[in-house]
């Protein structure tokens, strides 16, 4: 089945500077487009004049037989609210079991209040496989530093690294 993933992005200011978007705008921009997305994905004609987007699209054909399922990420309450309102699923990252459970319950409550089905929940577990656990952890640390411009230590507990047998034991 078709699936569309929506994320607001990381918090690194350089990412937003690179595209000329002030750091507080991504949330409002994303929320604005989420309101239009179902009609756009259905191929409906859409006329929109807003704070960030101005466009007019004709009706598009052919369109798919159904609107793709929408999955969203994010850990803060506002992200869970967007997910409950607009998405079919929530993809969690950098959360422990307690937070995953609490967020899943919050999604259920929010969706119920909106008379929507409870979104499905998925969990991203970063994995680094190496012949030695130490080498896998070092690779993770370097990647974390390059991708997020942040130290690896606060994220280490959410990752699984090591030899294949170690990884299997950590995931089970």
Secondary structure, 3 states (H helix, E strand, C coil): CCEEEECCCCCCHHHHHHCCCCCCHHHHHHHHHHHHHHHHHHCCCEEEECCCCEEEECCCCCCCCCCCEEEEECCCHHHHHHHHHHCCEEEECCCCHHHHHHHHHHHHHHHHHCCCCCCEEEECCCEEECCCHHHHHHHHHHHHHHHHCCCCHHHHHHCEEECHHHHHHHHC
